[in-house]
Amino acid sequence: MPTYVAKVPAGLLSAAQKLALARAITTRHNQASGAPKFIAQVVIDEDGPTSTRYVGGEPASEADARGHIWIRGDIKAGRTPEFKEQVALGIVDDVAAISGVRREFVWVYLDDIAVDGLVEFGKVLPKSVGEEAAWYASLPEDIRAKLGK
């Protein structure tokens, strides 16, 4: 299922901002795809104390006082260019509003991944868009209850 990883400077986001960012990315994917929200995963990866990002050979934090935010989304192959543009630009707008980082410094990369051989919750992921409900129904009850929240 789609996985979005946001690389952010350590300490940039509060817990409430992280939750808002995860919800915004999930909603953007859901609105563009029509797929249920429970399939989207969001990971917020804060740079550690020894991690420095560079753009053009200079520390990225030099470009903007709040730093850059990079988001990589691994999404099911076959999505249209229009889908990708809608999701990417929506994520840029949401992340900039939530984080206070200028939208010019929020970069999004959506990468197509083949779904062959991917397993989550012990089940092979659906190969086609629209098969998520059947996949969800095949999960154990306790997992469905957790995802249904």
GUMAR-527564 format. One record per residue (C-alpha): residue in one letter; x, y, z. Coordinates in nm, 4 decimals. Layout:
% GUMAR-527564
{residuo:A xx:X yy:Y zz:Z} $
...
//
This chain:
% GUMAR-527564
{residuo:M xx:0.0000 yy:0.0000 zz:0.0000} $
{residuo:P xx:0.1204 yy:0.3563 zz:-0.0403} $
{residuo:T xx:0.3944 yy:0.4616 zz:0.1977} $
{residuo:Y xx:0.4973 yy:0.8229 zz:0.2392} $
{residuo:V xx:0.8196 yy:0.9052 zz:0.4252} $
{residuo:A xx:0.8713 yy:1.2656 zz:0.5353} $
{residuo:K xx:1.2316 yy:1.3580 zz:0.6155} $
{residuo:V xx:1.2278 yy:1.6606 zz:0.8451} $
{residuo:P xx:1.4836 yy:1.8477 zz:1.0531} $
{residuo:A xx:1.4926 yy:1.7186 zz:1.4107} $
{residuo:G xx:1.2659 yy:1.9164 zz:1.6424} $
{residuo:L xx:1.0916 yy:2.1032 zz:1.3601} $
{residuo:L xx:0.7486 yy:1.9525 zz:1.4201} $
{residuo:S xx:0.5498 yy:1.9111 zz:1.7398} $
{residuo:A xx:0.3573 yy:1.5905 zz:1.8039} $
{residuo:A xx:0.0381 yy:1.7689 zz:1.6975} $
{residuo:Q xx:0.2013 yy:1.8851 zz:1.3730} $
{residuo:K xx:0.3252 yy:1.5314 zz:1.3003} $
{residuo:L xx:-0.0266 yy:1.3963 zz:1.3484} $
{residuo:A xx:-0.1705 yy:1.6727 zz:1.1286} $
{residuo:L xx:0.0891 yy:1.6010 zz:0.8590} $
{residuo:A xx:0.0140 yy:1.2268 zz:0.8633} $
{residuo:R xx:-0.3579 yy:1.2916 zz:0.8424} $
{residuo:A xx:-0.3178 yy:1.5463 zz:0.5610} $
{residuo:I xx:-0.1058 yy:1.3128 zz:0.3468} $
{residuo:T xx:-0.3471 yy:1.0259 zz:0.4101} $
{residuo:T xx:-0.6438 yy:1.2435 zz:0.3129} $
{residuo:R xx:-0.4728 yy:1.3687 zz:-0.0045} $
{residuo:H xx:-0.4057 yy:1.0122 zz:-0.1168} $
{residuo:N xx:-0.7601 yy:0.9045 zz:-0.0277} $
{residuo:Q xx:-0.9240 yy:1.1960 zz:-0.2100} $
{residuo:A xx:-0.7194 yy:1.1464 zz:-0.5258} $
{residuo:S xx:-0.7412 yy:0.7662 zz:-0.5371} $
{residuo:G xx:-1.0721 yy:0.6853 zz:-0.3726} $
{residuo:A xx:-0.8875 yy:0.4090 zz:-0.1859} $
{residuo:P xx:-0.9690 yy:0.3677 zz:0.1835} $
{residuo:K xx:-0.7605 yy:0.5725 zz:0.4253} $
{residuo:F xx:-0.6450 yy:0.2638 zz:0.6138} $
{residuo:I xx:-0.4132 yy:0.1651 zz:0.3292} $
{residuo:A xx:-0.1911 yy:0.4753 zz:0.3498} $
{residuo:Q xx:0.1160 yy:0.4695 zz:0.5709} $
{residuo:V xx:0.3042 yy:0.7832 zz:0.6729} $
{residuo:V xx:0.6468 yy:0.7767 zz:0.8377} $
{residuo:I xx:0.7957 yy:1.0954 zz:0.9785} $
{residuo:D xx:1.1713 yy:1.0515 zz:0.9926} $
{residuo:E xx:1.3528 yy:1.3225 zz:1.1841} $
{residuo:D xx:1.7145 yy:1.3877 zz:1.0961} $
{residuo:G xx:1.9418 yy:1.2871 zz:1.3805} $
{residuo:P xx:2.2026 yy:1.5098 zz:1.5450} $
{residuo:T xx:2.4737 yy:1.3916 zz:1.3029} $
{residuo:S xx:2.2575 yy:1.4109 zz:0.9911} $
{residuo:T xx:2.2979 yy:1.7034 zz:0.7551} $
{residuo:R xx:2.1240 yy:1.7445 zz:0.4199} $
{residuo:Y xx:2.2856 yy:1.9347 zz:0.1379} $
{residuo:V xx:2.1421 yy:2.1094 zz:-0.1663} $
{residuo:G xx:2.3876 yy:2.2399 zz:-0.4220} $
{residuo:G xx:2.6738 yy:2.1501 zz:-0.1912} $
{residuo:E xx:2.5455 yy:2.3683 zz:0.0941} $
{residuo:P xx:2.3565 yy:2.2646 zz:0.4063} $
{residuo:A xx:1.9852 yy:2.2620 zz:0.3246} $
{residuo:S xx:1.9057 yy:2.4571 zz:0.6397} $
{residuo:E xx:2.0907 yy:2.7520 zz:0.4858} $
{residuo:A xx:1.8238 yy:2.7799 zz:0.2151} $
{residuo:D xx:1.5448 yy:2.8423 zz:0.4659} $
{residuo:A xx:1.5678 yy:2.9083 zz:0.8371} $
{residuo:R xx:1.3218 yy:2.6228 zz:0.9042} $
{residuo:G xx:1.4924 yy:2.3795 zz:0.6664} $
{residuo:H xx:1.3752 yy:2.1549 zz:0.3864} $
{residuo:I xx:1.1188 yy:1.8780 zz:0.4102} $
{residuo:W xx:1.1476 yy:1.5903 zz:0.1652} $
{residuo:I xx:0.8605 yy:1.3506 zz:0.1134} $
{residuo:R xx:0.8937 yy:1.0308 zz:-0.0824} $
{residuo:G xx:0.5798 yy:0.8403 zz:-0.1627} $
{residuo:D xx:0.5975 yy:0.4822 zz:-0.2836} $
{residuo:I xx:0.2672 yy:0.4351 zz:-0.4638} $
{residuo:K xx:0.1099 yy:0.1600 zz:-0.6710} $
{residuo:A xx:0.2402 yy:0.1634 zz:-1.0288} $
{residuo:G xx:-0.0064 yy:0.2720 zz:-1.2945} $
{residuo:R xx:-0.1329 yy:0.5963 zz:-1.1429} $
{residuo:T xx:-0.1905 yy:0.8731 zz:-1.3958} $
{residuo:P xx:0.0284 yy:1.1830 zz:-1.4215} $
{residuo:E xx:-0.2784 yy:1.3855 zz:-1.3170} $
{residuo:F xx:-0.3168 yy:1.1751 zz:-1.0020} $
{residuo:K xx:0.0494 yy:1.2219 zz:-0.9130} $
{residuo:E xx:0.0378 yy:1.5973 zz:-0.9706} $
{residuo:Q xx:-0.2801 yy:1.6374 zz:-0.7650} $
{residuo:V xx:-0.1392 yy:1.4394 zz:-0.4731} $
{residuo:A xx:0.2091 yy:1.5951 zz:-0.4830} $
{residuo:L xx:0.0910 yy:1.9569 zz:-0.5040} $
{residuo:G xx:-0.1721 yy:1.8971 zz:-0.2361} $
{residuo:I xx:0.0904 yy:1.7501 zz:-0.0047} $
{residuo:V xx:0.3186 yy:2.0494 zz:-0.0654} $
{residuo:D xx:0.0379 yy:2.2896 zz:0.0284} $
{residuo:D xx:-0.0602 yy:2.0928 zz:0.3399} $
{residuo:V xx:0.2939 yy:2.0373 zz:0.4671} $
{residuo:A xx:0.3860 yy:2.4032 zz:0.4189} $
{residuo:A xx:0.0740 yy:2.5150 zz:0.6068} $
{residuo:I xx:0.1284 yy:2.2671 zz:0.8921} $
{residuo:S xx:0.5055 yy:2.3101 zz:0.9313} $
{residuo:G xx:0.5610 yy:2.6767 zz:0.8523} $
{residuo:V xx:0.8272 yy:2.5757 zz:0.5977} $
{residuo:R xx:0.7983 yy:2.7729 zz:0.2740} $
{residuo:R xx:0.6284 yy:2.5632 zz:0.0055} $
{residuo:E xx:0.9385 yy:2.6082 zz:-0.2144} $
{residuo:F xx:1.1300 yy:2.4010 zz:0.0392} $
{residuo:V xx:0.8798 yy:2.1136 zz:0.0570} $
{residuo:W xx:0.9818 yy:1.8621 zz:-0.2072} $
{residuo:V xx:0.7716 yy:1.5596 zz:-0.3001} $
{residuo:Y xx:0.8797 yy:1.2570 zz:-0.5033} $
{residuo:L xx:0.6207 yy:0.9964 zz:-0.5968} $
{residuo:D xx:0.7715 yy:0.6669 zz:-0.7047} $
{residuo:D xx:0.5866 yy:0.3830 zz:-0.8740} $
{residuo:I xx:0.6321 yy:0.0425 zz:-0.7171} $
{residuo:A xx:0.5121 yy:-0.2890 zz:-0.8489} $
{residuo:V xx:0.2817 yy:-0.4627 zz:-0.6044} $
{residuo:D xx:0.3978 yy:-0.8148 zz:-0.6895} $
{residuo:G xx:0.5280 yy:-0.9845 zz:-0.3791} $
{residuo:L xx:0.4306 yy:-0.7174 zz:-0.1274} $
{residuo:V xx:0.2821 yy:-0.8446 zz:0.1974} $
{residuo:E xx:0.1194 yy:-0.6490 zz:0.4791} $
{residuo:F xx:-0.0552 yy:-0.7945 zz:0.7835} $
{residuo:G xx:0.0339 yy:-1.1424 zz:0.6541} $
{residuo:K xx:-0.1605 yy:-1.1003 zz:0.3295} $
{residuo:V xx:-0.0404 yy:-1.0359 zz:-0.0249} $
{residuo:L xx:-0.1479 yy:-0.6859 zz:-0.1241} $
{residuo:P xx:-0.4154 yy:-0.6386 zz:-0.3900} $
{residuo:K xx:-0.2749 yy:-0.6158 zz:-0.7404} $
{residuo:S xx:-0.5391 yy:-0.3785 zz:-0.8763} $
{residuo:V xx:-0.7019 yy:-0.0589 zz:-0.7622} $
{residuo:G xx:-1.0461 yy:-0.1339 zz:-0.6215} $
{residuo:E xx:-0.9537 yy:-0.4668 zz:-0.4600} $
{residuo:E xx:-0.8716 yy:-0.3112 zz:-0.1225} $
{residuo:A xx:-1.2114 yy:-0.3860 zz:0.0351} $
{residuo:A xx:-1.1806 yy:-0.7598 zz:-0.0311} $
{residuo:W xx:-0.8229 yy:-0.7577 zz:0.1001} $
{residuo:Y xx:-0.9358 yy:-0.5703 zz:0.4121} $
{residuo:A xx:-1.2222 yy:-0.8181 zz:0.4670} $
{residuo:S xx:-0.9693 yy:-1.1050 zz:0.4611} $
{residuo:L xx:-0.7721 yy:-0.9632 zz:0.7549} $
{residuo:P xx:-0.8169 yy:-1.0948 zz:1.1095} $
{residuo:E xx:-1.0909 yy:-0.9174 zz:1.3050} $
{residuo:D xx:-0.8550 yy:-0.7506 zz:1.5546} $
{residuo:I xx:-0.6511 yy:-0.5936 zz:1.2736} $
{residuo:R xx:-0.9648 yy:-0.4750 zz:1.0932} $
{residuo:A xx:-1.0815 yy:-0.3162 zz:1.4182} $
{residuo:K xx:-0.7491 yy:-0.1338 zz:1.4604} $
{residuo:L xx:-0.7411 yy:-0.0144 zz:1.0976} $
{residuo:G xx:-1.1074 yy:0.0837 zz:1.1033} $
{residuo:K xx:-1.0403 yy:0.3514 zz:1.3640} $
//
